[in-house]
Amino acid sequence: MDNTFSTYKIDDRSLIAFIKREIHNLALQIGFSAHRAAETDIIVAELTSNLIKYASGGELLYRAHVENDQNLIEIYCLDNGVGFDNVAKIMNDGYSSSNTLGHGLGSIKRLSNDFQIYSIKNWGCVQYVKICETSEFNPPLLKNVLNYTTIAVNYPGEKLCGDGYYVKHSSKGFQIFVGDGLGHGESANEAVEAAIKVFRQTIEWNPTEVLREIHSKVKKTRGLVATIASVDYKAEVWNICGIGNINTRIYTGLENKTYTAYNGIIGHNIPRTLNSTIVPFKKHQIIVMHSDGLRTRWNLNDLTSIFKQSPGIIAASLFKENIRGTDDATILVGKII
């Protein structure tokens, strides 16, 4: 169990049984009962068969995860199909676009602990499903100011991810780290994990000083690029500093700004002078940070009503449109609440 998602292209009905078996076995491994694993089968079957029937295929991302000491499975289902306008209508039992009984999405909603759909006509659809060990479990709402979700996938064929992320909370504020080890695979993973270890343990708060400390302690690794975004509640500001190509953007309403990182490689060569960018910290801001596994030419304003969606749906929508498929990819989306 780790933080990365496994990903499968679903373009043929013959793959459905394979994916069901993979996720079924995963459910049993993390402690699901046979009954709950069977309910998970139904959810997976509905998601994947809908991909084939209505979108001529798509992509399924899934992982085992721990939340509030509860083992769970998370699934994202992405497609470029015709989409639809009225999400509330299609979630009702009995609704069907193909003259069937119309229980598919209703079944997913009943059997899952969280089910979200976002769609735009002629753009496609993003679906999110959370399945906990018991169908009655409802995780408590987090009291943190930052509500965030991260989607991370490995370079195709690799077992380890060369990207990494970590979020620290304290009474003073919070700090976000997103990093990308050079290349991919084991050596890249070693570099980013070494950086995360320093980030977790440091008492420094200023991103520039944290980056210097990481630089001094990862010199035996391949090296990495990284950005740190810190929020000080009392000062009501963001401090943002990065070295290398981690893309960082903050939306305040419809306006957004991208923060340019310094050139360099942490662990090898970094600038002598580092300064944080200071940004006002406000409620309802959205921060997006991602590695170069995603293209950078995107704009949330192009996605209808996306600002109303959860961080997970926002992350998955950007992932769907911008994944390169030629490297590890990580995208973190946070909402200030």
Disulfide bonds with the S-S distance in Angstrom:
none
